Amino acid sequence: MGETFRALVLDREDGGIAWRIEALPVTALPEGEVLVEIAYSSLNYKDGLAITGAGKIIREFPFVPGIDFAGRVRESASPDYRPGDPVVLTGWGVGERHWGGLAELARVPAEWLVPLPEGLGLRQAMTIGTAGFTAMLCVMALAEQGVEPGAGDVLVTGAGGGVGSIATALLARRGHRVVAVTGRSELGHYLRALGAAEVIPRQEVLEAGKAPLASQRWAGAVDTVGGAMLASLLKALRYGGTATACGLAGGAELHTTVFPFILRGVKLIGIDSVYCPRPRRLEAWKTLARELDPALLDQITTVVPLEKAAEIARGFLEGKIRGRVVVAIGEEN
Ligand SMILES: NC(=O)c1ccc[n+]([C@@H]2O[C@H](COP(=O)([O-])OP(=O)(O)OC[C@H]3O[C@@H](n4cnc5c(N)ncnc54)[C@H](OP(=O)(O)O)[C@@H]3O)[C@@H](O)[C@H]2O)c1
């Protein structure tokens, strides 16, 4: 069958989704101008939803999941890329509708790729991955809304997870006083090492949700949890404060009142990383390369082989994953 590549393949089985590691023909790859040899992929909450079938993320089978990857260009029909160029990809429906990064090869449209920013290695790019890129978009949005370092405490929810860990590190590095919320008290030391000034239990934020408004506490917030957590923190934002909402690890619904908005002028900014326009994408990656400490990236990373990816992805739905999980795939390991 010609040249083949190894991939994690999902297929329907007995009313659920089964996975296996399989050799697929290169000719089976979807269309796109650039063929990439993948060095690393990573695991994100959405991969957990996709691989377990809990989120109805994938609709056509067999399918190769993995919503991000970093690697080197092998073949390119685009003038923007040459063989050997290091690239990173997040979003655009890769790993959802277009075969993804949990494989040795991927073929994608050139405009979806980002040249690896100077100062970042391929592995570091996937320690950052979709989670870190999203965290950066949240931090950029807070700054644009005038949440300056020194303006007051900034809350990060789901702080032990991928987005939360990197948001904590980025905000602390910029000089914000970060208050990290976690449901896992054992992560206190980990979160302080990332730069959190204070680590608080979920209940402390949820308590504020019992009244229509709570005392003004947060100058800004990065929320990865949604549901009651987001509703509660909105009630404790300071006058003119901003919360960014990017996640639903704790629930997709949002039950709140207009009081925080009409009495305190607070702002709620939605963050989408998947279809983030290219100029902002490039700016975010450049800023990540400049502002994230590589030693810190190592501290939050667990590296696993492709064979373990599907099993570990389940852990996201149980809130068990700490920091980032990088999947080592290609020859640069
Ligand atoms: N908008 C976008 O473009 C975009 C991009 C990336 C991710 N996301 C979303 O952002 C969220 C985080 O992604 P991730 O990859 O960082 O996932 P993750 O590593 O699993 O982190 C989520 C964290 O949320 C907390 N959590 C989990 N269940 C909870 C619950 N029931 N109530 C309160 N807190 C809970 C846990 O942190 P603690 O144990 O520390 O509390 C968990 O580690 C997901 O919903 C994901 O889909 C969105």
The ligand as a Gaussian input file, in Angstrom:
#p B3LYP/6-31G(d) Opt

LIG

0 1
 N      -12.138000      28.606000      23.926000
 C      -11.121000      27.928000      23.424000
 O      -10.664000      28.156000      22.314000
 C      -10.492000      26.860000      24.275000
 C       -9.186000      26.432000      24.043000
 C       -8.605000      25.518000      24.940000
 C       -9.360000      25.016000      25.990000
 N      -10.644000      25.427000      26.133000
 C      -11.463000      24.935000      27.234000
 O      -10.857000      25.359000      28.440000
 C      -11.105000      24.392000      29.458000
 C       -9.762000      23.962000      30.057000
 O       -9.024000      23.226000      29.092000
 P       -7.715000      22.443000      29.548000
 O       -7.188000      21.778000      28.342000
 O       -6.876000      23.337000      30.367000
 O       -8.381000      21.322000      30.495000
 P       -7.831000      20.693000      31.849000
 O       -6.348000      20.577000      31.783000
 O       -8.644000      19.493000      32.125000
 O       -8.171000      21.833000      32.939000
 C       -9.465000      22.057000      33.428000
 C       -9.371000      22.286000      34.924000
 O      -10.651000      22.739000      35.377000
 C      -10.856000      22.305000      36.724000
 N      -12.128000      21.566000      36.761000
 C      -12.412000      20.389000      36.163000
 N      -13.685000      20.017000      36.428000
 C      -14.205000      20.993000      37.213000
 C      -15.479000      21.195000      37.827000
 N      -16.474000      20.316000      37.682000
 N      -15.655000      22.323000      38.556000
 C      -14.659000      23.216000      38.720000
 N      -13.437000      23.078000      38.183000
 C      -13.224000      21.988000      37.428000
 C       -9.665000      21.418000      37.083000
 O       -8.696000      22.233000      37.738000
 P       -8.468000      22.185000      39.335000
 O       -8.466000      20.740000      39.720000
 O       -7.162000      22.860000      39.532000
 O       -9.622000      22.926000      39.953000
 C       -9.105000      21.026000      35.734000
 O       -7.743000      20.720000      35.809000
 C      -11.881000      23.258000      28.792000
 O      -13.246000      23.434000      28.990000
 C      -11.535000      23.428000      27.314000
 O      -12.526000      22.892000      26.486000
 C      -11.213000      26.323000      25.300000

